[in-house]
Amino acid sequence: MKKTWLHRRCMKLILGFTLLYIGIAQAQAGLPFFDSQGNKLPSLAPMLKDTTPAVVNIATSATIKVQENPLFSDPFFRHFFGDQLQSRPREKKTASLGSGVIVDAKQGYILTNNHVIAKADEISVTLRDGRILRAKLIGADPDTDVAVIQVPAEKLTALPMADSDKLAVGDFVVAIGNPFGLGQTVTSGIVSALGRSGLGIEGYEDFIQTDASINPGNSGGALVNLAGELIGINTAIFSKSGGNIGIGFAIPINMAKDIMQQLLKHGEVKRGRLGAQAQDLNPELARAFNLKDHRGAVITQVVPGSPADKGGLQPGDIVTHINGRQVKNADTLRNTLGLLRVGETVELNVLREGRNKTIRAKVVEAEAKNLGGEKLHGQLTGATLADIEQDSRLYGHVKGVILTEVDRGSPAWNAGLRPGDVITSVNRRDVKSVTEMQQQMKKSRSLLLNIRRGNGALFLYLQ
């Protein structure tokens, strides 16, 4: 009997302290406690009243080439069906919907996702007050899925930005966006996890995970805290059905802000290069290095003559901090380095043979190695080729040349090539870069390409 009474008493105390904590948090967020009849009734409405005007709906339209059957190019086929073929549309219009966040009311700058506005011919923005404004693209970064667009700065409301590095698991959050084109919608939840990476969604990942409902159309929308401050840009969901199952991801606003500054200055992100590769410091490696803590990244390779080499970094060094920020794993190191500006000096804290050491190196600009396929072969016209980054995890351990784009209906498309294909060999000779591919193609105009596509592989012969 005493045990039951004590149990009930403890539960009441816990409940009381929980309600008190929530009440304090709500009071700090400016939430009312009384309705018109004087009853206590906490609400997010006052905060949302100030916040929602800064979240916009984005509609885009694009013109794409219609894939053409190779038979339509056959002279015999065209002789009998010429008039009908001439009337076939070669292009079609597509439309998509998404969201965006006004972050600078004076300049009219809006943050959104790259995939919301990618290849758009026209971008229109619908404000909370019903106004529809034409927007122009300032710049986009596909590797982080961040884009900046601009609208006329007329009576706009911007969201203040919080410090996303100060977020903690369990913090209350609110997602605002335009799911399924229904119009502005608000959902709430908590921060479920931080620093999510290795998902293969983007090239550089450091996601906030939340259980606030995020659905198609929410992309580019706002993730805010209870003070109405922007902490992230909603970008993706984890779902097998396409609908929300309580696992959504947002780009931390600190990352998005850094990308935005580069886009405003250069129109693109000039990614730096340090010249080192790393892997996670897992428990097994930690034991091999006689370490108790397995957080960090182990340097596996240093490119001779690179900034890392000149700074004194060596294979076997364990990077624990970069610019004062703790390195949890190799993804943390790669993401941080990938967001550094060219010319910036980076400070690495490393463990070498049990001793702490500080390495300083200057980030240099990575060489641009994209090439139009028409410069290599007539049947590669319409394709864009690029080197696979040495530290990229998107393609596993595959070495070769990646086709970043293939225009529909182009010779490359009709030859059977698709975006994401990786050319691993040319005429039975391995190629690891666009330069090596060019060298192989000088020897013969007939090409036998070995292509890696997803988990499969195929040969393609071009003449």
GILIN-V8950 format. One record per residue. OMEGA is omega in degrees with one decimal (NA if undefined). NEAR is the number of other ideal C-beta (glycine too) atoms within 12 Angstrom. Layout:
omega=OMEGA near=NEAR
omega=OMEGA near=NEAR
//
This chain:
omega=179.0 near=7
omega=-178.6 near=8
omega=179.7 near=9
omega=179.4 near=10
omega=179.9 near=11
omega=179.7 near=12
omega=-179.9 near=13
omega=-179.2 near=14
omega=179.5 near=14
omega=179.8 near=14
omega=178.0 near=14
omega=179.1 near=14
omega=178.9 near=14
omega=179.4 near=14
omega=-179.8 near=14
omega=178.9 near=14
omega=178.7 near=14
omega=178.8 near=14
omega=178.7 near=17
omega=-179.9 near=14
omega=179.3 near=16
omega=179.3 near=20
omega=178.0 near=18
omega=-179.7 near=16
omega=-179.4 near=23
omega=178.4 near=25
omega=178.3 near=19
omega=179.5 near=17
omega=177.8 near=31
omega=-176.5 near=21
omega=-179.3 near=27
omega=178.7 near=21
omega=-173.8 near=19
omega=173.2 near=12
omega=-175.6 near=12
omega=179.7 near=7
omega=177.8 near=7
omega=178.4 near=9
omega=177.6 near=11
omega=-177.0 near=16
omega=179.9 near=15
omega=-177.1 near=24
omega=175.2 near=21
omega=-173.2 near=31
omega=-179.3 near=20
omega=178.3 near=20
omega=-178.3 near=32
omega=177.6 near=30
omega=179.1 near=18
omega=-171.9 near=23
omega=-172.0 near=36
omega=177.8 near=34
omega=-179.4 near=26
omega=-179.9 near=37
omega=-172.5 near=45
omega=172.0 near=47
omega=-178.6 near=43
omega=175.1 near=46
omega=-179.7 near=32
omega=172.6 near=35
omega=-177.9 near=20
omega=176.1 near=21
omega=179.7 near=19
omega=178.2 near=23
omega=178.7 near=21
omega=179.6 near=19
omega=-177.0 near=22
omega=176.5 near=23
omega=-179.4 near=16
omega=179.9 near=15
omega=-177.8 near=14
omega=178.8 near=23
omega=-178.5 near=15
omega=-177.6 near=15
omega=-179.1 near=12
omega=-179.8 near=11
omega=-177.8 near=16
omega=179.2 near=19
omega=-177.2 near=11
omega=-174.7 near=13
omega=-173.7 near=18
omega=-177.2 near=15
omega=-179.8 near=10
omega=-179.4 near=12
omega=-179.9 near=20
omega=-177.2 near=11
omega=-180.0 near=10
omega=178.9 near=18
omega=178.9 near=15
omega=-179.7 near=17
omega=174.6 near=17
omega=-179.4 near=16
omega=173.7 near=16
omega=179.9 near=20
omega=177.3 near=20
omega=-179.0 near=31
omega=177.3 near=36
omega=-177.5 near=46
omega=177.3 near=52
omega=-177.5 near=54
omega=175.1 near=59
omega=-178.5 near=45
omega=177.1 near=40
omega=-176.4 near=28
omega=-177.6 near=24
omega=-178.6 near=15
omega=179.6 near=20
omega=-178.3 near=29
omega=-179.0 near=36
omega=174.0 near=51
omega=175.3 near=55
omega=176.8 near=55
omega=175.9 near=47
omega=-175.6 near=40
omega=176.7 near=32
omega=-173.7 near=46
omega=-175.7 near=41
omega=176.5 near=29
omega=-179.7 near=25
omega=173.5 near=33
omega=179.9 near=21
omega=177.6 near=24
omega=176.3 near=38
omega=-176.2 near=28
omega=176.7 near=43
omega=-179.5 near=28
omega=180.0 near=30
omega=-178.7 near=29
omega=175.6 near=18
omega=179.0 near=13
omega=176.9 near=19
omega=-176.1 near=19
omega=174.7 near=29
omega=-178.0 near=22
omega=174.2 near=35
omega=-179.2 near=23
omega=175.8 near=31
omega=179.9 near=33
omega=-179.2 near=29
omega=178.5 near=32
omega=-178.6 near=39
omega=-175.9 near=29
omega=176.1 near=32
omega=-179.3 near=40
omega=178.2 near=37
omega=176.1 near=49
omega=176.4 near=47
omega=174.2 near=44
omega=-176.6 near=45
omega=175.9 near=33
omega=175.5 near=34
omega=-175.6 near=22
omega=-178.7 near=18
omega=176.8 near=16
omega=-179.9 near=17
omega=174.7 near=30
omega=-179.3 near=29
omega=176.4 near=30
omega=172.5 near=41
omega=-178.5 near=24
omega=175.1 near=34
omega=174.5 near=27
omega=-175.9 near=19
omega=176.3 near=32
omega=-178.8 near=24
omega=178.8 near=17
omega=176.9 near=33
omega=175.9 near=19
omega=-177.8 near=18
omega=176.5 near=16
omega=177.0 near=32
omega=179.4 near=34
omega=178.2 near=44
omega=178.1 near=43
omega=-179.5 near=50
omega=-179.5 near=46
omega=-174.4 near=47
omega=-175.0 near=39
omega=176.1 near=32
omega=179.8 near=21
omega=-177.8 near=22
omega=-171.4 near=16
omega=-173.6 near=20
omega=-177.0 near=32
omega=-178.5 near=30
omega=173.5 near=34
omega=-177.8 near=31
omega=178.7 near=27
omega=178.4 near=30
omega=170.2 near=27
omega=-176.9 near=35
omega=179.7 near=28
omega=179.8 near=25
omega=175.8 near=30
omega=178.3 near=31
omega=179.8 near=33
omega=-179.9 near=34
omega=-178.1 near=23
omega=-179.2 near=24
omega=178.8 near=20
omega=179.8 near=31
omega=178.5 near=35
omega=178.9 near=34
omega=-172.5 near=41
omega=175.1 near=35
omega=-165.5 near=43
omega=162.7 near=41
omega=175.6 near=46
omega=-178.6 near=37
omega=174.8 near=45
omega=170.9 near=30
omega=-173.5 near=40
omega=174.9 near=31
omega=-177.3 near=49
omega=177.2 near=32
omega=-175.7 near=32
omega=174.9 near=35
omega=-177.1 near=47
omega=-179.5 near=45
omega=180.0 near=53
omega=-172.4 near=51
omega=165.3 near=54
omega=-173.9 near=55
omega=174.4 near=46
omega=-176.0 near=39
omega=175.6 near=32
omega=-179.5 near=30
omega=179.2 near=37
omega=-178.1 near=31
omega=178.7 near=43
omega=-179.3 near=43
omega=175.4 near=51
omega=-178.6 near=53
omega=-173.5 near=53
omega=-173.9 near=48
omega=173.7 near=36
omega=173.4 near=34
omega=-175.2 near=25
omega=175.9 near=17
omega=-177.8 near=9
omega=-176.6 near=10
omega=178.7 near=14
omega=-176.9 near=19
omega=174.8 near=30
omega=176.6 near=15
omega=177.0 near=22
omega=178.9 near=27
omega=-176.7 near=43
omega=178.0 near=41
omega=176.3 near=55
omega=178.8 near=50
omega=-175.4 near=40
omega=176.9 near=37
omega=177.4 near=31
omega=-178.7 near=40
omega=-179.9 near=48
omega=177.9 near=33
omega=178.8 near=32
omega=-179.4 near=45
omega=-179.0 near=38
omega=177.8 near=27
omega=178.9 near=31
omega=178.9 near=32
omega=-176.7 near=25
omega=-172.6 near=17
omega=-173.8 near=20
omega=178.3 near=19
omega=177.8 near=26
omega=176.6 near=36
omega=-175.7 near=28
omega=-179.3 near=33
omega=179.9 near=29
omega=176.8 near=34
omega=176.7 near=42
omega=178.4 near=30
omega=175.0 near=40
omega=-176.4 near=29
omega=173.4 near=40
omega=-178.5 near=26
omega=172.3 near=28
omega=-179.1 near=34
omega=-177.6 near=21
omega=-179.8 near=15
omega=178.4 near=13
omega=178.6 near=26
omega=177.3 near=22
omega=179.8 near=13
omega=178.8 near=14
omega=-179.9 near=25
omega=-180.0 near=13
omega=177.4 near=22
omega=-178.3 near=13
omega=-179.8 near=19
omega=172.4 near=23
omega=-179.9 near=26
omega=-179.9 near=35
omega=-179.4 near=40
omega=177.8 near=35
omega=-178.0 near=42
omega=-178.7 near=25
omega=175.3 near=22
omega=-178.4 near=29
omega=179.6 near=24
omega=179.4 near=14
omega=-179.3 near=12
omega=176.3 near=27
omega=178.6 near=32
omega=179.4 near=38
omega=179.9 near=23
omega=179.4 near=21
omega=177.3 near=30
omega=178.0 near=20
omega=-177.0 near=40
omega=172.9 near=24
omega=-176.7 near=21
omega=175.0 near=25
omega=178.6 near=37
omega=-178.7 near=42
omega=-179.3 near=49
omega=179.8 near=35
omega=173.8 near=26
omega=-174.6 near=37
omega=177.2 near=26
omega=-179.8 near=14
omega=-177.8 near=24
omega=177.6 near=20
omega=-178.8 near=37
omega=-177.2 near=30
omega=-177.8 near=32
omega=178.3 near=32
omega=178.0 near=32
omega=179.6 near=33
omega=-178.1 near=45
omega=-179.8 near=39
omega=-178.2 near=38
omega=179.0 near=38
omega=-178.0 near=42
omega=-178.6 near=38
omega=179.0 near=39
omega=179.1 near=36
omega=176.8 near=24
omega=-178.8 near=26
omega=-179.8 near=15
omega=177.0 near=26
omega=-178.6 near=22
omega=178.6 near=38
omega=-179.5 near=27
omega=171.7 near=41
omega=-175.5 near=27
omega=171.2 near=39
omega=178.7 near=32
omega=-178.7 near=24
omega=175.5 near=14
omega=-179.1 near=14
omega=177.5 near=11
omega=-179.1 near=16
omega=178.0 near=24
omega=179.6 near=24
omega=175.6 near=33
omega=-179.4 near=22
omega=179.7 near=33
omega=-177.6 near=23
omega=178.2 near=33
omega=-177.5 near=28
omega=177.4 near=20
omega=-179.4 near=27
omega=177.2 near=19
omega=-175.9 near=14
omega=173.8 near=23
omega=-176.6 near=21
omega=174.9 near=27
omega=-175.7 near=23
omega=-179.1 near=37
omega=178.7 near=18
omega=-178.7 near=17
omega=-174.6 near=36
omega=-178.4 near=35
omega=-178.2 near=22
omega=173.7 near=27
omega=178.1 near=39
omega=-178.5 near=24
omega=179.1 near=29
omega=173.2 near=43
omega=-176.4 near=30
omega=-179.8 near=40
omega=174.2 near=34
omega=171.0 near=32
omega=179.4 near=32
omega=-177.5 near=28
omega=-176.7 near=26
omega=-178.9 near=33
omega=177.6 near=26
omega=-175.8 near=29
omega=-175.1 near=26
omega=178.7 near=29
omega=-179.4 near=15
omega=-179.2 near=17
omega=176.8 near=28
omega=179.7 near=24
omega=-178.8 near=35
omega=-176.2 near=42
omega=172.4 near=38
omega=-175.7 near=41
omega=178.7 near=32
omega=171.3 near=27
omega=-178.3 near=32
omega=176.8 near=30
omega=178.4 near=26
omega=179.9 near=25
omega=176.0 near=31
omega=179.4 near=26
omega=179.2 near=36
omega=-178.7 near=29
omega=176.4 near=28
omega=176.7 near=28
omega=-179.8 near=24
omega=-177.3 near=38
omega=176.3 near=29
omega=-179.1 near=25
omega=176.0 near=25
omega=177.0 near=37
omega=176.5 near=38
omega=-176.4 near=51
omega=177.4 near=33
omega=176.4 near=27
omega=-177.9 near=37
omega=175.8 near=26
omega=175.1 near=16
omega=-179.2 near=22
omega=174.6 near=22
omega=-179.2 near=34
omega=-179.0 near=26
omega=176.3 near=27
omega=179.4 near=33
omega=179.2 near=19
omega=179.2 near=25
omega=177.0 near=40
omega=-179.4 near=24
omega=179.4 near=18
omega=-175.1 near=31
omega=176.0 near=31
omega=-174.3 near=16
omega=-177.4 near=14
omega=176.8 near=19
omega=173.1 near=17
omega=-173.3 near=17
omega=169.6 near=34
omega=-175.8 near=24
omega=171.2 near=43
omega=-171.6 near=29
omega=173.1 near=34
omega=-179.5 near=30
omega=-176.5 near=26
omega=178.2 near=15
omega=-179.4 near=10
omega=-179.6 near=12
omega=179.4 near=18
omega=173.3 near=21
omega=177.7 near=20
omega=-177.1 near=31
omega=-179.8 near=19
omega=178.8 near=29
omega=NA near=14
//
